[in-house]
Amino acid sequence: MKYFIDTEFIEGTQNRLFGKTMPTIDLISIALVDEKGREYYAICNDFNLKEAWFRWDAKQCCSIPEMCGSKIEGHCEGFKREYWIRENVLRPIYNELLSSERYAREHHPKLVEPFTYKTMKRLLKWRGKSKRVIANEICAFIFGDDCGGSGMSAIEMAMRYEMIDQTKNPEFYGYYSDYDWVVFCWLFGKMNKLPKGFPMYCRDLKQMMDDRKLNKEWKEKNCPNEIGEHNALVDAKWNLKLYNLLKNIE
């Protein structure tokens, strides 16, 4: 069975009380879609929200910095802070969580929650899932959650026993998936701790495009990005769509 994965994450060093951490990848959300269209999607609550919220990059604020009004007044150096992860990853998740049926029932329907760090933290605590829970749910999604009355969780079964039905052994596909694959594998620990039957590699759709000598212009014409990209589920479904196009091209 083929599975198409996508993740949203924060990468690089992270601030701490004394200095910075070593470079790492921190999972924010993850989605898997199988070749039949079944979907799994989860938002993680284990990631460093403070780092993701306050991470910024310097971006040129004017096409001609010398003509910037603020610069003329002495308040601008031609650049502004861009909070890319906050606006492109966290804000859509915030909107998604805020509009959920349960949350709407428990709060006044006319109340508008501000998009703040405090609100985001509260929403993630209520609706987000730990990495351990996500790993277990992924095993149940792929192998099924029928543990035969053993009392073991889906992930415990997947770690201990080979699947009798080899057709359930997954193949994973992603697009520019090096970091996606690392953060996916880290859900289970070290590489040798992957569930039985999991491959130790991910097939990359970008490499499939390169093998077929298909460029960015071909992709934009035949498989343009979906509305809502940078949502893990939207992008995972897009990966399946791209694969279905590529498999018919020699």
C-alpha positions as YAML, in Angstrom:
chain: A
units: angstrom
residues:
- id: 1
  name: MET
  ca: [0.00, 0.00, 0.00]
- id: 2
  name: LYS
  ca: [1.30, 3.43, -0.93]
- id: 3
  name: TYR
  ca: [1.08, 6.29, 1.56]
- id: 4
  name: PHE
  ca: [1.63, 9.95, 0.74]
- id: 5
  name: ILE
  ca: [2.97, 11.97, 3.62]
- id: 6
  name: ASP
  ca: [3.43, 15.62, 4.43]
- id: 7
  name: THR
  ca: [4.41, 17.45, 7.59]
- id: 8
  name: GLU
  ca: [4.66, 20.99, 8.86]
- id: 9
  name: PHE
  ca: [7.62, 21.62, 11.13]
- id: 10
  name: ILE
  ca: [10.05, 24.13, 12.52]
- id: 11
  name: GLU
  ca: [13.70, 23.55, 11.71]
- id: 12
  name: GLY
  ca: [17.04, 24.88, 12.88]
- id: 13
  name: THR
  ca: [18.39, 25.90, 16.26]
- id: 14
  name: GLN
  ca: [16.01, 26.85, 19.07]
- id: 15
  name: ASN
  ca: [16.46, 29.42, 21.80]
- id: 16
  name: ARG
  ca: [16.75, 28.24, 25.37]
- id: 17
  name: LEU
  ca: [17.62, 29.79, 28.72]
- id: 18
  name: PHE
  ca: [21.35, 29.61, 28.04]
- id: 19
  name: GLY
  ca: [22.30, 29.81, 24.38]
- id: 20
  name: LYS
  ca: [20.73, 27.74, 21.62]
- id: 21
  name: THR
  ca: [20.05, 24.08, 20.99]
- id: 22
  name: MET
  ca: [21.71, 22.06, 18.25]
- id: 23
  name: PRO
  ca: [19.82, 22.20, 14.91]
- id: 24
  name: THR
  ca: [16.71, 20.02, 15.03]
- id: 25
  name: ILE
  ca: [13.34, 19.48, 13.38]
- id: 26
  name: ASP
  ca: [10.20, 19.89, 15.49]
- id: 27
  name: LEU
  ca: [6.90, 18.40, 14.25]
- id: 28
  name: ILE
  ca: [3.88, 20.72, 14.11]
- id: 29
  name: SER
  ca: [1.39, 18.67, 12.06]
- id: 30
  name: ILE
  ca: [1.34, 15.55, 9.92]
- id: 31
  name: ALA
  ca: [-0.90, 13.89, 7.36]
- id: 32
  name: LEU
  ca: [-0.97, 10.59, 5.48]
- id: 33
  name: VAL
  ca: [-3.20, 9.72, 2.54]
- id: 34
  name: ASP
  ca: [-3.18, 6.22, 1.09]
- id: 35
  name: GLU
  ca: [-3.62, 5.37, -2.58]
- id: 36
  name: LYS
  ca: [-7.32, 4.63, -1.99]
- id: 37
  name: GLY
  ca: [-7.88, 8.08, -0.52]
- id: 38
  name: ARG
  ca: [-8.10, 7.25, 3.21]
- id: 39
  name: GLU
  ca: [-6.79, 10.13, 5.32]
- id: 40
  name: TYR
  ca: [-5.00, 10.63, 8.62]
- id: 41
  name: TYR
  ca: [-4.28, 14.08, 10.01]
- id: 42
  name: ALA
  ca: [-3.01, 15.24, 13.39]
- id: 43
  name: ILE
  ca: [-1.78, 18.42, 15.02]
- id: 44
  name: CYS
  ca: [1.06, 17.94, 17.49]
- id: 45
  name: ASN
  ca: [1.18, 19.68, 20.86]
- id: 46
  name: ASP
  ca: [4.72, 18.61, 21.76]
- id: 47
  name: PHE
  ca: [6.54, 21.18, 19.64]
- id: 48
  name: ASN
  ca: [8.14, 24.35, 20.94]
- id: 49
  name: LEU
  ca: [5.30, 26.79, 20.34]
- id: 50
  name: LYS
  ca: [7.23, 29.76, 21.68]
- id: 51
  name: GLU
  ca: [10.02, 29.16, 19.17]
- id: 52
  name: ALA
  ca: [7.57, 28.70, 16.30]
- id: 53
  name: TRP
  ca: [5.55, 31.78, 17.30]
- id: 54
  name: PHE
  ca: [8.46, 34.18, 17.65]
- id: 55
  name: ARG
  ca: [10.72, 32.84, 14.87]
- id: 56
  name: TRP
  ca: [11.28, 35.54, 12.29]
- id: 57
  name: ASP
  ca: [13.41, 36.30, 9.25]
- id: 58
  name: ALA
  ca: [14.50, 39.68, 7.91]
- id: 59
  name: LYS
  ca: [12.69, 40.59, 4.71]
- id: 60
  name: GLN
  ca: [13.19, 43.60, 2.50]
- id: 61
  name: CYS
  ca: [10.19, 45.83, 3.10]
- id: 62
  name: CYS
  ca: [10.45, 47.94, -0.06]
- id: 63
  name: SER
  ca: [11.37, 47.20, -3.63]
- id: 64
  name: ILE
  ca: [13.52, 50.34, -3.42]
- id: 65
  name: PRO
  ca: [14.67, 50.56, 0.23]
- id: 66
  name: GLU
  ca: [16.11, 54.04, -0.30]
- id: 67
  name: MET
  ca: [12.61, 55.35, -1.07]
- id: 68
  name: CYS
  ca: [10.94, 53.83, 2.00]
- id: 69
  name: GLY
  ca: [9.04, 56.52, 3.91]
- id: 70
  name: SER
  ca: [10.06, 55.08, 7.26]
- id: 71
  name: LYS
  ca: [13.68, 55.02, 6.16]
- id: 72
  name: ILE
  ca: [13.54, 58.69, 5.22]
- id: 73
  name: GLU
  ca: [12.27, 59.41, 8.71]
- id: 74
  name: GLY
  ca: [15.11, 57.36, 10.14]
- id: 75
  name: HIS
  ca: [13.00, 54.43, 11.36]
- id: 76
  name: CYS
  ca: [13.75, 51.81, 8.74]
- id: 77
  name: GLU
  ca: [16.83, 50.00, 7.51]
- id: 78
  name: GLY
  ca: [15.00, 48.67, 4.46]
- id: 79
  name: PHE
  ca: [13.96, 45.41, 6.16]
- id: 80
  name: LYS
  ca: [11.13, 44.15, 8.32]
- id: 81
  name: ARG
  ca: [10.55, 41.04, 10.41]
- id: 82
  name: GLU
  ca: [8.63, 38.27, 8.68]
- id: 83
  name: TYR
  ca: [6.96, 35.72, 10.99]
- id: 84
  name: TRP
  ca: [6.52, 33.09, 8.27]
- id: 85
  name: ILE
  ca: [5.74, 30.07, 10.46]
- id: 86
  name: ARG
  ca: [3.27, 32.05, 12.57]
- id: 87
  name: GLU
  ca: [1.34, 33.36, 9.57]
- id: 88
  name: ASN
  ca: [1.56, 30.43, 7.14]
- id: 89
  name: VAL
  ca: [1.43, 27.41, 9.46]
- id: 90
  name: LEU
  ca: [0.14, 28.42, 12.90]
- id: 91
  name: ARG
  ca: [-2.59, 30.84, 11.83]
- id: 92
  name: PRO
  ca: [-4.37, 28.28, 9.57]
- id: 93
  name: ILE
  ca: [-4.18, 25.71, 12.39]
- id: 94
  name: TYR
  ca: [-5.59, 28.29, 14.80]
- id: 95
  name: ASN
  ca: [-8.50, 29.00, 12.43]
- id: 96
  name: GLU
  ca: [-9.11, 25.28, 12.04]
- id: 97
  name: LEU
  ca: [-9.17, 24.61, 15.77]
- id: 98
  name: LEU
  ca: [-11.25, 27.67, 16.54]
- id: 99
  name: SER
  ca: [-13.96, 26.71, 14.07]
- id: 100
  name: SER
  ca: [-14.33, 23.15, 15.32]
- id: 101
  name: GLU
  ca: [-17.82, 22.09, 16.38]
- id: 102
  name: ARG
  ca: [-16.93, 21.21, 19.96]
- id: 103
  name: TYR
  ca: [-15.13, 24.48, 20.58]
- id: 104
  name: ALA
  ca: [-18.03, 26.45, 19.09]
- id: 105
  name: ARG
  ca: [-20.49, 24.72, 21.42]
- id: 106
  name: GLU
  ca: [-18.41, 25.42, 24.50]
- id: 107
  name: HIS
  ca: [-17.89, 29.11, 23.74]
- id: 108
  name: HIS
  ca: [-20.14, 31.96, 22.86]
- id: 109
  name: PRO
  ca: [-20.69, 31.75, 19.07]
- id: 110
  name: LYS
  ca: [-20.18, 35.50, 18.67]
- id: 111
  name: LEU
  ca: [-16.98, 35.58, 20.65]
- id: 112
  name: VAL
  ca: [-13.95, 36.26, 18.45]
- id: 113
  name: GLU
  ca: [-10.82, 34.76, 19.94]
- id: 114
  name: PRO
  ca: [-7.73, 36.83, 19.11]
- id: 115
  name: PHE
  ca: [-4.87, 35.16, 17.32]
- id: 116
  name: THR
  ca: [-2.40, 35.36, 20.19]
- id: 117
  name: TYR
  ca: [0.28, 33.14, 21.62]
- id: 118
  name: LYS
  ca: [-1.87, 32.52, 24.71]
- id: 119
  name: THR
  ca: [-4.92, 31.46, 22.68]
- id: 120
  name: MET
  ca: [-2.83, 29.26, 20.40]
- id: 121
  name: LYS
  ca: [-1.26, 27.54, 23.39]
- id: 122
  name: ARG
  ca: [-4.67, 26.85, 24.91]
- id: 123
  name: LEU
  ca: [-6.09, 25.49, 21.64]
- id: 124
  name: LEU
  ca: [-3.13, 23.15, 21.15]
- id: 125
  name: LYS
  ca: [-3.40, 21.88, 24.71]
- id: 126
  name: TRP
  ca: [-7.06, 21.05, 24.16]
- id: 127
  name: ARG
  ca: [-6.96, 19.65, 20.61]
- id: 128
  name: GLY
  ca: [-3.34, 18.77, 19.86]
- id: 129
  name: LYS
  ca: [-1.85, 15.30, 20.32]
- id: 130
  name: SER
  ca: [1.44, 14.09, 21.73]
- id: 131
  name: LYS
  ca: [3.98, 12.50, 19.42]
- id: 132
  name: ARG
  ca: [3.43, 9.16, 21.16]
- id: 133
  name: VAL
  ca: [-0.30, 9.31, 20.47]
- id: 134
  name: ILE
  ca: [0.33, 10.28, 16.85]
- id: 135
  name: ALA
  ca: [2.77, 7.40, 16.37]
- id: 136
  name: ASN
  ca: [0.22, 4.94, 17.76]
- id: 137
  name: GLU
  ca: [-2.56, 6.34, 15.56]
- id: 138
  name: ILE
  ca: [-0.36, 6.09, 12.46]
- id: 139
  name: CYS
  ca: [0.27, 2.40, 13.20]
- id: 140
  name: ALA
  ca: [-3.47, 1.86, 13.65]
- id: 141
  name: PHE
  ca: [-4.16, 3.75, 10.42]
- id: 142
  name: ILE
  ca: [-1.72, 1.60, 8.45]
- id: 143
  name: PHE
  ca: [-1.99, -1.81, 10.09]
- id: 144
  name: GLY
  ca: [-5.43, -1.59, 11.72]
- id: 145
  name: ASP
  ca: [-6.16, -1.29, 15.42]
- id: 146
  name: ASP
  ca: [-7.37, -4.84, 15.98]
- id: 147
  name: CYS
  ca: [-4.83, -6.17, 18.44]
- id: 148
  name: GLY
  ca: [-6.59, -9.49, 18.92]
- id: 149
  name: GLY
  ca: [-7.39, -8.94, 22.56]
- id: 150
  name: SER
  ca: [-3.69, -8.84, 23.40]
- id: 151
  name: GLY
  ca: [-4.05, -5.68, 25.45]
- id: 152
  name: MET
  ca: [-1.22, -4.10, 23.46]
- id: 153
  name: SER
  ca: [-1.51, -0.80, 21.62]
- id: 154
  name: ALA
  ca: [-1.24, -0.59, 17.84]
- id: 155
  name: ILE
  ca: [2.33, 0.70, 18.08]
- id: 156
  name: GLU
  ca: [3.37, -2.07, 20.47]
- id: 157
  name: MET
  ca: [2.02, -4.68, 18.06]
- id: 158
  name: ALA
  ca: [3.74, -2.98, 15.12]
- id: 159
  name: MET
  ca: [7.08, -2.88, 16.96]
- id: 160
  name: ARG
  ca: [7.01, -6.56, 17.93]
- id: 161
  name: TYR
  ca: [5.42, -8.50, 15.10]
- id: 162
  name: GLU
  ca: [5.79, -8.72, 11.35]
- id: 163
  name: MET
  ca: [2.55, -8.33, 9.44]
- id: 164
  name: ILE
  ca: [1.16, -11.61, 8.14]
- id: 165
  name: ASP
  ca: [-0.61, -9.69, 5.37]
- id: 166
  name: GLN
  ca: [2.34, -8.32, 3.41]
- id: 167
  name: THR
  ca: [0.04, -6.17, 1.29]
- id: 168
  name: LYS
  ca: [-0.22, -3.88, 4.31]
- id: 169
  name: ASN
  ca: [3.51, -3.17, 4.28]
- id: 170
  name: PRO
  ca: [3.66, 0.53, 3.41]
- id: 171
  name: GLU
  ca: [5.56, 2.45, 0.77]
- id: 172
  name: PHE
  ca: [5.95, 6.13, 1.62]
- id: 173
  name: TYR
  ca: [6.02, 9.01, -0.86]
- id: 174
  name: GLY
  ca: [6.61, 12.71, -0.31]
- id: 175
  name: TYR
  ca: [7.57, 15.84, -2.23]
- id: 176
  name: TYR
  ca: [10.96, 17.32, -1.31]
- id: 177
  name: SER
  ca: [10.55, 14.90, 1.55]
- id: 178
  name: ASP
  ca: [13.97, 14.71, 3.25]
- id: 179
  name: TYR
  ca: [12.91, 16.64, 6.34]
- id: 180
  name: ASP
  ca: [9.39, 15.20, 6.29]
- id: 181
  name: TRP
  ca: [10.87, 11.73, 6.46]
- id: 182
  name: VAL
  ca: [13.22, 12.56, 9.31]
- id: 183
  name: VAL
  ca: [10.50, 14.12, 11.47]
- id: 184
  name: PHE
  ca: [8.20, 11.19, 10.61]
- id: 185
  name: CYS
  ca: [10.77, 8.60, 11.66]
- id: 186
  name: TRP
  ca: [11.53, 10.48, 14.88]
- id: 187
  name: LEU
  ca: [7.98, 9.79, 16.00]
- id: 188
  name: PHE
  ca: [9.16, 6.23, 16.62]
- id: 189
  name: GLY
  ca: [12.67, 6.95, 17.90]
- id: 190
  name: LYS
  ca: [15.84, 5.75, 16.22]
- id: 191
  name: MET
  ca: [15.76, 4.37, 12.69]
- id: 192
  name: ASN
  ca: [16.05, 0.79, 13.96]
- id: 193
  name: LYS
  ca: [12.95, 1.37, 16.09]
- id: 194
  name: LEU
  ca: [10.61, 1.80, 13.13]
- id: 195
  name: PRO
  ca: [7.61, -0.55, 13.15]
- id: 196
  name: LYS
  ca: [8.09, -3.92, 11.49]
- id: 197
  name: GLY
  ca: [7.51, -3.67, 7.77]
- id: 198
  name: PHE
  ca: [8.28, 0.05, 7.55]
- id: 199
  name: PRO
  ca: [10.97, 0.85, 4.96]
- id: 200
  name: MET
  ca: [13.95, 2.94, 6.05]
- id: 201
  name: TYR
  ca: [13.53, 5.32, 3.15]
- id: 202
  name: CYS
  ca: [10.91, 7.49, 1.49]
- id: 203
  name: ARG
  ca: [10.34, 7.76, -2.25]
- id: 204
  name: ASP
  ca: [10.54, 11.36, -3.44]
- id: 205
  name: LEU
  ca: [8.10, 12.64, -6.04]
- id: 206
  name: LYS
  ca: [10.52, 15.40, -7.01]
- id: 207
  name: GLN
  ca: [13.07, 12.74, -7.94]
- id: 208
  name: MET
  ca: [10.39, 10.99, -10.01]
- id: 209
  name: MET
  ca: [9.85, 14.29, -11.82]
- id: 210
  name: ASP
  ca: [13.59, 14.67, -12.43]
- id: 211
  name: ASP
  ca: [13.84, 11.11, -13.79]
- id: 212
  name: ARG
  ca: [11.14, 12.02, -16.29]
- id: 213
  name: LYS
  ca: [12.79, 15.36, -17.09]
- id: 214
  name: LEU
  ca: [9.74, 17.29, -15.87]
- id: 215
  name: ASN
  ca: [10.37, 20.80, -14.63]
- id: 216
  name: LYS
  ca: [8.62, 23.34, -12.43]
- id: 217
  name: GLU
  ca: [6.66, 24.73, -15.39]
- id: 218
  name: TRP
  ca: [5.23, 21.26, -16.11]
- id: 219
  name: LYS
  ca: [4.19, 20.92, -12.47]
- id: 220
  name: GLU
  ca: [2.55, 24.34, -12.35]
- id: 221
  name: LYS
  ca: [0.58, 23.57, -15.50]
- id: 222
  name: ASN
  ca: [-0.48, 20.00, -14.72]
- id: 223
  name: CYS
  ca: [-0.52, 19.88, -10.94]
- id: 224
  name: PRO
  ca: [-0.62, 23.42, -9.48]
- id: 225
  name: ASN
  ca: [-0.47, 23.93, -5.74]
- id: 226
  name: GLU
  ca: [-3.81, 23.62, -4.00]
- id: 227
  name: ILE
  ca: [-5.53, 26.44, -2.13]
- id: 228
  name: GLY
  ca: [-4.52, 26.03, 1.48]
- id: 229
  name: GLU
  ca: [-1.01, 24.74, 0.88]
- id: 230
  name: HIS
  ca: [1.19, 24.49, 3.98]
- id: 231
  name: ASN
  ca: [-1.59, 22.47, 5.55]
- id: 232
  name: ALA
  ca: [-0.26, 18.94, 5.94]
- id: 233
  name: LEU
  ca: [-3.47, 17.24, 4.78]
- id: 234
  name: VAL
  ca: [-3.92, 19.52, 1.77]
- id: 235
  name: ASP
  ca: [-0.32, 18.87, 0.72]
- id: 236
  name: ALA
  ca: [-0.50, 15.10, 1.31]
- id: 237
  name: LYS
  ca: [-3.55, 14.88, -0.97]
- id: 238
  name: TRP
  ca: [-1.68, 16.97, -3.53]
- id: 239
  name: ASN
  ca: [1.19, 14.45, -3.35]
- id: 240
  name: LEU
  ca: [-1.22, 11.65, -4.25]
- id: 241
  name: LYS
  ca: [-2.53, 13.70, -7.17]
- id: 242
  name: LEU
  ca: [1.01, 14.33, -8.44]
- id: 243
  name: TYR
  ca: [1.91, 10.63, -8.13]
- id: 244
  name: ASN
  ca: [-1.13, 9.60, -10.18]
- id: 245
  name: LEU
  ca: [0.05, 11.89, -12.96]
- id: 246
  name: LEU
  ca: [3.67, 10.74, -12.80]
- id: 247
  name: LYS
  ca: [2.99, 7.00, -12.80]
- id: 248
  name: ASN
  ca: [1.53, 7.26, -16.30]
- id: 249
  name: ILE
  ca: [4.55, 9.07, -17.71]
- id: 250
  name: GLU
  ca: [7.57, 7.06, -18.80]
...
